[in-house]
């Protein structure tokens, strides 16, 4: 079968949530995260999206040395893959019940420079920017005011790192376009539509269509869903010409009740994409199309 088009497949390897409590396949240590990233790349992922965890507890971490170790191990392997690092950790705010000016027990909120220190040290090809604040549940808010978004854009200038906007609802796209018009973010800024993350855009066809219609013209974009919506949203993005993403950050199951590895999820995504008549880009093709500077 002749493939009609090619898309970039990203594997989000570990994330920062509590999935490690539900599956022993979620990698924790830098060595395990790098191993899974390499396996995902060999299975067909052109991009790996990276968080790090405390190797002992499994909890999320912002420790720069862990990011450096993951990047070193991947780069020293014989497997080429585009590195994409999060800057989303450190934006969680829980107000105290009695005094909202005080922080609650699960608060994890730091300034922009600290959120991005590992990116400046590791110089991946891409880093994600959560482009706006939103409610994450009953207790927490993710904090990313426009002041922070401008600071992040200024920090990235001259680094060779391309921003990927993670948009959880339409307002995030609006903010990103304004910042691109201001020159805070470059013309090749990428977009990833995050579907089904409470309480942003729901994981529906209508939501993806609406968000895509508001993207800058000719932008490189993709979409993903979480949990049971991972593969439906992956397919939705592929048939609309968008890039695709899977991985244990977003979903831990291969099918109902069957725990997956990152490699399993990438193989299933590749199979679905090929059945839809869509091919997968190589890392070199991703760099060329998206105007990325290869990390070293």
C-alpha positions in Angstrom: 0.0 0.0 0.0 1.4 3.4 -0.9 1.5 5.7 2.1 -0.2 9.0 1.6 1.8 11.1 4.1 4.2 10.9 7.0 3.8 12.1 10.5 6.1 12.4 13.5 5.4 9.9 16.3 6.4 11.0 19.8 6.7 8.7 22.8 6.0 10.4 26.1 8.1 8.0 28.2 7.3 8.5 31.8 5.5 11.7 32.8 5.2 13.1 36.3 1.9 11.6 37.5 1.2 8.6 39.8 1.2 6.0 37.0 4.2 4.4 38.7 1.9 3.3 41.5 -0.3 1.4 38.9 2.3 -0.2 36.6 5.7 -1.5 37.3 6.5 -0.9 33.6 6.7 2.9 34.1 10.4 3.7 34.2 11.8 5.6 37.2 15.6 5.8 37.1 17.5 7.8 34.4 18.9 4.4 33.1 15.4 3.0 32.8 14.0 6.1 31.2 16.8 6.2 28.7 16.4 2.5 28.0 12.7 2.9 27.3 13.4 6.0 25.1 15.9 4.0 23.0 13.5 1.0 22.7 10.7 3.4 21.6 12.9 5.0 19.0 13.9 1.6 17.6 10.2 0.7 17.4 9.4 3.8 15.3 9.2 6.9 17.5 11.1 9.8 16.0 10.7 11.9 19.1 10.9 11.1 22.9 9.2 13.4 25.4 11.1 13.3 28.7 10.3 13.8 32.3 12.4 12.4 35.2 11.5 10.7 38.5 13.2 10.0 41.8 14.7 6.6 41.2 13.9 5.4 44.8 10.3 6.7 45.3 9.1 7.1 41.7 7.7 10.5 42.4 8.2 13.3 39.9 11.5 15.3 40.0 13.0 18.4 38.5 16.6 17.4 39.3 18.8 18.6 36.5 21.3 15.8 37.0 18.7 13.2 36.2 17.8 15.0 32.9 21.5 15.2 32.1 22.0 11.5 32.7 19.0 10.6 30.5 20.2 12.8 27.7 23.8 11.5 27.9 22.7 7.8 27.8 20.4 8.4 24.8 23.0 10.4 22.9 25.8 7.9 23.6 23.6 5.1 22.2 23.6 4.1 18.6 20.0 5.1 18.2 19.0 8.5 16.7 16.0 10.2 18.2 14.8 13.8 18.7 14.9 14.9 22.4 11.9 16.8 23.7 12.0 17.8 27.4 9.2 19.0 29.6 9.2 22.4 31.3 5.8 21.7 33.0 7.1 20.6 36.4 6.9 23.3 39.1 3.6 24.9 38.1 1.2 23.1 40.5 -0.6 25.3 43.0 -3.0 24.2 45.7 -4.5 27.0 47.9 -4.8 26.4 51.6 -8.5 25.8 52.6 -8.5 28.5 55.2 -6.3 31.1 53.6 -6.0 30.9 49.8 -2.9 33.1 50.0 -1.1 30.2 51.6 0.1 27.1 49.9 -1.6 23.8 50.4 0.1 20.4 51.1 0.6 19.3 47.4 1.9 22.7 46.2 4.8 22.5 43.7 5.4 26.0 42.3 8.7 27.5 41.2 9.8 30.3 39.0 10.4 30.1 35.2 14.1 29.9 35.4 14.0 26.9 37.7 11.4 25.2 35.5 13.8 25.5 32.5 17.2 25.0 34.0 17.5 21.5 32.7 16.7 22.6 29.2 19.5 25.2 29.2 21.9 22.6 30.5 20.8 19.7 28.2 19.9 21.6 25.0 17.3 19.2 23.6 15.9 19.9 20.1 12.4 20.6 21.6 11.0 21.6 24.9 7.3 21.8 25.8 5.6 24.9 27.1 2.2 24.5 28.9 0.7 27.7 27.4 -1.7 28.9 30.1 -3.2 28.2 33.5 -6.0 25.8 34.1 -7.8 23.8 36.8 -6.3 20.3 37.1 -9.0 19.0 39.5 -10.8 19.9 42.7 -7.6 21.0 44.5 -4.9 22.2 42.1 -4.4 24.8 39.5 -1.6 24.8 36.9 0.0 28.2 37.0 1.4 29.7 33.7 0.5 33.4 33.5 1.4 35.4 30.4 4.4 36.9 32.4 5.8 33.4 32.8 5.2 32.5 29.1 7.0 35.6 27.9 9.9 34.9 30.3 10.1 31.3 28.9 10.3 32.5 25.4 13.1 35.0 26.2 15.0 32.3 28.0 14.9 30.0 24.9 16.1 32.7 22.4 19.6 31.8 21.1 19.6 28.3 22.6 18.6 26.4 19.5 15.8 24.8 21.4 12.4 24.9 19.6 9.3 25.4 21.7 6.3 23.0 21.5 3.2 24.6 22.8 1.1 22.2 24.9 -2.5 23.5 24.5 -5.1 22.2 26.9 -7.9 24.5 25.6 -8.6 27.2 23.0 -7.3 30.1 25.1 -3.9 28.5 25.2 -3.7 28.7 21.4 -4.9 32.3 21.5 -2.1 33.2 23.9 0.5 31.3 21.9 -0.4 33.1 18.6 -0.2 36.5 20.3 3.2 35.7 21.7 4.4 34.5 18.3 3.1 37.8 16.7 5.1 39.6 19.4 8.2 37.7 18.4 8.5 36.0 21.8 8.2 32.6 20.2 9.7 31.7 16.7 7.8 31.0 13.5 8.6 27.3 13.7 6.9 26.9 17.1 5.2 23.6 17.3 1.8 22.7 18.8 0.6 19.7 20.7 -3.2 19.5 21.5 -3.7 17.8 24.8 -7.1 16.1 24.8 -9.0 14.8 27.7 -6.8 16.2 30.5 -9.1 17.5 33.3 -10.3 20.2 32.9 -9.2 21.3 29.5 -10.6 20.3 26.1 -12.5 17.0 26.1 -11.2 14.2 24.0 -13.7 14.5 21.1 -13.5 14.9 17.4 -15.3 18.3 17.7 -12.7 19.6 20.2 -9.8 18.6 18.0 -11.4 20.2 14.9 -12.1 23.4 16.8 -8.6 23.7 18.2 -6.9 22.8 14.8 -9.0 25.6 13.1 -7.5 28.1 15.5 -3.8 27.1 15.0 -1.5 29.4 13.0 -1.6 28.6 9.3 1.0 26.0 8.2 2.0 25.2 11.8 3.4 21.8 12.7 0.9 20.3 15.1 -0.2 17.0 16.7 -2.7 15.7 19.3 -2.9 13.1 22.0 -5.4 11.6 24.4 -5.0 10.1 27.8 -6.1 6.8 29.2 -8.7 5.0 27.0 -8.6 8.0 24.6 -5.0 7.6 23.7 -5.4 5.6 20.5 -8.7 7.2 19.3 -7.1 10.6 19.6 -3.9 9.3 17.9 -6.0 8.1 15.0 -8.0 11.3 14.9 -4.8 13.4 14.6 -3.3 11.1 12.0 -6.3 11.3 9.7 -6.4 15.1 10.0 -2.7 15.4 9.0 -1.4 16.0 12.5 1.5 14.4 14.3 0.8 11.7 16.9 1.9 10.8 20.4 1.6 7.8 22.7 3.5 6.6 25.8 3.3 5.7 29.4 2.9 9.3 30.5 -0.5 9.3 28.8 -1.8 5.7 29.2 -0.5 2.5 30.8 -2.6 -0.1 29.0 -2.1 -1.8 25.7 -5.7 -3.1 25.9 -8.2 -3.5 28.7 -6.4 -4.9 31.7 -3.2 -5.5 29.8 -0.3 -3.3 31.0 1.9 -1.9 28.2 5.5 -0.9 27.9 6.5 2.2 25.9 7.7 -0.1 23.1 4.3 -1.9 23.0 2.5 1.4 22.7 4.8 2.7 19.9 4.4 -0.6 17.9 0.6 -0.4 18.2 0.6 3.3 17.2 2.8 2.5 14.2 0.5 -0.3 13.1 -2.6 1.9 13.4 -0.9 4.7 11.5 0.1 2.3 8.7 -3.4 0.9 8.5 -4.6 4.4 8.0 -2.2 4.9 5.1 0.1 7.1 7.2 3.9 6.6 7.4 6.2 7.6 10.2 9.0 10.2 9.8 12.5 9.4 10.8 14.3 11.7 13.3 16.2 13.3 10.3 13.0 14.0 8.5 11.5 15.6 11.7 14.5 17.9 12.1 14.3 18.9 8.5 10.6 19.5 8.3 10.3 21.3 11.7 13.5 23.3 11.4 15.1 21.7 14.4 18.8 22.0 15.4 20.2 18.6 16.3 21.1 18.4 20.0 24.6 17.3 21.0 
